[in-house]
């Protein structure tokens, strides 16, 4: 979904839904690592790789391990200059 008109949140959500085979309504505060079948260790690394590609970043190992929820990702990506706005 990389387009000039897509917001960072739309891009972030697109990676989550695609990499973890989820629906947009699944992207809530209840979405945690291992809370859905697809977000296991393999799904996690697939999602991380897709986020790194989408936002042209390289996350530190510590951040990959700490990426434990949908919302925690906003905080982690901000460390790499990727701001996720809810507007």
N, C-alpha and C positions, 0 to 999 in steps of 0.2 A: 504494500500500500504506500510505498514511498512516492509521494507527490508533493509538489510545492504547496498545495492547498491543505494537505492533511496536517492536523495539529499533532503535537507530540503525544497527546493522550490517545488520539485515534490510531496513531502508529503503534503505540505501546499495546493498546487493546487488541489490535490486529495480530500482533506477534503472539500474545497470550492465546487468543482464540484459535489461531492457526497451529501453533506449536503444540498446544495441549488439547487440541480438538474439543474446544469448549464453545458454548454459546455466549453471546454478549451478556445475557442476564446472569451468567455464572460469575461474572467479574465483580465480586463484592468483598466486603471486609471478612467474610467467612472463607474466602479462597486462600488456603494455606498449603504449604508443601505437604504432600501425602494426603490431603483432604479429598482429592479426587484421584481415581485410578491412573489417569494419564500423567499426573504430576508426581511421578516417581523419580528415581535418580537419573534414568535415561531421559525422561521427558524434561527434567530440570536442565540437563546439559544441552538438550536440543533448543529449549527456550532461551537459555543464556546465549548460545551461539547466534540464534536469530536476533536477539536484542543487540548483541555486539555488532552484527552486520547492519541492522536497521539504523542504528545510531552512530555507526563508525567509531566505536569505542573498544577498549580492551579492559575488562574488569579484572581486578586483583582476585586471587584465590579466596582471600578472606571475605570479600564482598559476594562472591559466588556462593559461598557457604552460608553467609548471613541472609541471602535472598530467600526468605522463608515465607513470604506472603505477597499477594497482589499489591497491597499498600506499601509494604517494606521496599518494594522495587522503586517506588517514587523517590524515596529517600536515598537509596543507593545510586540511582541514575543521576540525581542532582549532584553527587560528588564528581561526576564526569561531565558536568555542564549541561545535562539534559533536564530541562524543567518540564514537569507535567502539570498543566493547568486544568482545572475542573470546569472552566467556563464553556 
